[in-house]
Amino acid sequence: MDPVTSVRTCFTKYATFDGRATRSEFWWFYLFTVIVIGVLYVFPFFFSVLAAATRDSGIAPLFSIMSLISNLALFAASVAVAIPLLAVGCRRLHDRGQSGWLQMLLLVPCGSIVLIVFWILEGTPGVNGFGPPST
């Protein structure tokens, strides 16, 4: 699956936690999420530095407002991709024949390492308890 199709599929199946997802579908969407959040993370920092550097001038409040707006955009984007990221992670675990509830390991120290290994491993061939393989 190519990157554009993967991102489109994950947003189309926004809150679909049933079914299966291929490795490429999961990892392309994961990379998309990291890039978008990473880029949006830079702007609040940039505007905060500018606000601090120009605090004695009249333009500092403008940079502070821009920092606030950037933080709100970062928050909105984080919320927007959180559910589809959890959904595709669940479907990826289903592809391996495992429960999506294993994502609760994200709440445990070092649990993300176990999940990364599960997400990397190949899915079960043919039909499993969660349906036919996705294409």
N, C-alpha and C positions, 0 to 999 in steps of 0.2 A: 504494500500500500504506500502510495506517495504521500509526502507531507501535507499537501493541500487537502487531499481526500481524507486523510486521517483527522485533521482539525475539523473539517466539515462534518465528518461522521460523529465525532465526539460532541460537537455542539448540537447536532441533530438528535442524538441520543442523550440529551442534556442530563436527565435524571433517570436513565434506564440502567437499572442495576442487574437485570437478568440478561442472559445470553452470554456470548463469548467475544473476546477481542484478541486479535493477533498481536504479536510482539511489536510489529511495526506500527500498528495503530496506537498502541500504548506509548511507545517511546517517542514517536513523532509528536504526539500531543504533549507529552511531558516536556520535550525540548521547547516546543512553542510556549508553554507556560513559563518555563524558566527564563526564556528570552524576554517575553512581554513583561513579566514582573521585574526582571533585572533592569530593563531599560527604564521602566517607570520608577524604580527605586532611586535612580540617579537624580532625577529632577528635584525632589524635595531637599535632598542633600545640597545640590548645587545652589538652589535659591536660598537655603538657610545660610550657607557660607557667604553668599553675596549680601544678604541682609546684615550679617554680623560685620562684614568688611565695610559696609557703608552706613553703619548705625548713626553716624553723626550728620549724614546728609538727609535731605528730604525724600530721597528715593527708597530708603530702607523699608518703610511700611509697604511699598509696592512689592518688594522682594518677599516680605513676610506673607503678604496675601497670596503671592504666587506659590510660595512654599506650602501654604495651607491647601490651596487648590490642588497642587501636585500630590499632597498626602491623601486628599479625598479621592483623587483619580486612582492612586495606588490601592487604596482600600477597596474601591468599587471593582477594580480589575481582579483583585485577590478573591473577593466574594464571588465574582462572576465565573471564575475558573475553578473554584473549590469543588463545587458539586460535580461538574463533568469529570474532573480529575479523580475524584473518589469513585465515580461510576465506572470509568474506564479501568481503573485499578481493580475494582470488583470483578468486572467482566474478564480482565486478564487472569485473575486468580481462578475464575470459573473455567477458563480455557485449560488450565492445569488440573481441573477436577477438584479444586479446593474451594472452601467457603470464602465469600467476600468479607466475612466478619474477621478474617485474619488481618485486615487492615487496622484493626484495633491495636496491633503491634506497634503502630506509629506512636502510640501513647507511652510505650515502654522504652526505657533507655536501650539503645542498640537494637531495638526491634525493627527499625528501618533497614538494617543490614540484612536481616532475614527476608524481609519483603522484597528487597532489591534482587536477592538471589532467586526468589520465586518468580518475580516478574521477568527475569532474564531467561530462565529455563524454558525449553520448548513445551508447547501445549500437548495435550493428549491427542493422538490421532483418532479420527473418526468421531462418532457420536459419544458423548459422555453424559453424565447426569444433568448437565446444564444445556444440552442441545447439540446441534451439529456445529462443526467448526465454522467460524466466520471467514469470509473471503476478503 
